[in-house]
Amino acid sequence: MNKSLKALFLANGVFVFAGNLLGPLYAVFVEGLDKGVMSISASWAAFLVSATLFTYVSSLFGDKVKHKEYLLMCGYLIRAVVWGLFITIHTIGALVALQIMLGLGEALGTPAFDVIFAEHLDRGHHIADFSRWKIINNLVSAAGTLLGGFIASNFGFSPLFAIMSVGAFISFIFVLTKPRSLL
């Protein structure tokens, strides 16, 4: 595996770990704001719809951006800020607003990651490269989910969101400080 993919996998691995700290606990968190099951579904739907709409918008200009890592960094940074803001919310309306902002981060960061990944695939090893990423993604997701459950059950959601935010910010700083030629 080449240096570019190693750097990308490290940055995104930290990010995926951070994001999966919440994982299946999202429903538990939302239920703490509002006991209604529809609030869980509606707030998650707000994320998915906003991510879809913002992805469409980014598809109109994304290819014009010379350095795709800037889009990746924006995605990390937006999600770092939003996850930090989760600490302050107390209403479903505020949650929906943050989910819409997360959709923007998703729309900027995920396609950029995919493009950077595709640009650095090793010739003749595409399945191996994609498999390596899936292995890393699955393992850090599992570890994040387990640690998130431990943190939320022992310390609550505020520390969990703070750690998620820091993780996304670390990914942002990592990509920011790498030479543009690497990514």
C-alpha positions, 0 to 999 in steps of 0.5 A: 500500500502506498504512502498516500493511502496510508495517510488517508486511511490513518486520517479517516480511520481516526474520523470513523472511530470518532463518528462511531463512538455514537453509533447505535447510541444515537437513538438513546441520546435522542430519546433523552431529548424526546421520548417519541420514536418519531423524533429519532426517525425524523432527525435521522431523516433530516440528516439523510435528506440534507446530505443528499441535497448538499451532495447534489450541490457539491456535485455541481462544483466539486470537480472544479476544486483543484485540491480535493483534500480541502473538501475533505478537511471542510467535511471533518471540520464541520462535523467536529464543530457540530459534534461539539455543539451536540453538547449544548442542545436540549430540543429536537429542533436544535437536533434537526438543525445540527443534523442538517449541518452534519449533512453538509459535512457529509456531502463535502467530506465523503465524496472527497475521501472517495475521490482521493482514495480512487486517485491513489489506488495501486494499479492492479491492487484495487480489490486489495486496497478497497479490502484494506480500507473496509477492514480498517473501517470495520475494526475502528467502527467496532472499537468506536462503538464499544468505547462509545457505549462505555463512555456514555454509560459511565460518563454521559453523552457530553464527554462522548460528543467532546471526544468525537469532536476532538477526533474529527478535529485531529483528522482535520489537522492531520490532513491540513499538515500533510504536504499537498503532494501526498494527498 
